[in-house]
Amino acid sequence: MSHNAESTAFRSALEVIRAVEPRVADAIGAELADQRESLKLIASENYASPATLLAMGNWFSDKYAEGTVGRRFYAGCQNVDTVEALAAEHARELFGATHAYVQPHSGIDANLVAFWAILADRVESPALKKAQKRHVNDLTEEDWFALRRELGDQRMLGMSLDAGGHLTHGFRPNISGKMFDQRSYGTDPATGLIDYDRVAEAAREFRPLILVAGYSAYPRKVNFRIMREIADSVGATFMVDMAHFAGLVAGKVFTGDFDPVPHAHIVTTTTHKSLRGPRGGMVLCGPELADQVDRGCPMVLGGPLPHVMAAKAVALAEARRADFADYAQRIVDNAQALADGLLRRGATLVTGGTDNHLVLIDVSGYGLTGRQAEQALLDSGIVTNRNAVPQDPNGAWYTSGIRIGTPALTTRGLGAAEMDATAELMHTVLDRTSPGTGPDGAPSKAKYVLDPAVAEQVGKQAADLLTPFPLYPEVNLT
Ligand code: DSN
């Protein structure tokens, strides 16, 4: 049987891997099979192109390249320079940014780079100035205490976790929660929307060094022009984490007040969510912060991953093509079709709908916790994740919400009709699931009851829905 280039590439790669550790080759093949069969609604996941995936599996992985393009701490980085410069150029052009730093390994890393750049730029710290000029051995214990004192009580204002903010915006389980004195802004309890007057009030009271905008579970656009005005009014640096919606910015669905790049002092992102690139992070900024951002490695990052930067260059080149704008628009159209379908069937949605790539269902309307709903949906072949809703009575572990998103299914080619069918399947499962009890008969937030015949039937329908939209149709491993 003759194969196209993609099939040949992946088949050959698996053959080479199988000769060394067949279980790894099997797991890679199984992962493709599982992804092909799942109705994947995880809002932060996507499917990178074969070109992007292949750009990561090569000898760039062998290279150390601390430093920046043309200024490395290792010899022989000329080819790494080529791919890093290309990725940065594509990022600048795509987002209209002055400076792009493409080394961060993840979103957390990108945020750490940004936090440190802002601290180093903004905080009047004689100890920091000294520490940056002198060798560590020349610093006294008193210098170190001063450094911690001077940097240690800086303030950050970000979106609260239950309103859809992210852990890395100053919350306890993340280092940012130890670095900063953090306060949160929530959403209006009646509408679920950001109340910009309340954000301005919180900023006036708290006087943060950094105002952070960005979310992982807020289903609406954010007006970054207003947020910048708020930041300016209190002298804060305005940072946007666009990890979730970078693809919508790249595809020019979010423009004007809703495009963070012209409004923020610094923008961070991951590259693997709606942007559909390899797993990684990135920072965009103006000239004021560029020097500090470029010190990300070794300040907070380990050695750059040149193979991932190569893949970032490929994915960003793809995102600059005209068809990416069409893809980005379809992500939002699909999310709205899914939201409408759920609403019509009686579901409660946080904010009553969506204008981005994600929908947050308040499953307490079905009498369930997020944990029960997530598992019942998974039993039925629908992959989602549970998420807190604003003022969630069930906390961050059990939650009362299910977050769903459309970047992945849109990549497969599903459209509005399939979103309505998906809404029907989800509603059927949620409607037919009831809370279970623990071994002692007491109500449980984790146990649930769902007739296995319903789960099986929905699973079959979910699989049928995917059949006309094969994942990676260009890759045949058999
Ligand atoms: N884990 C990502 C998400 O699912 O939103 C964000 O870090």
Residues whose N, C-alpha, C, O or C-beta is under 5 A from the ligand:
A	BS01	DSN	S44 S216
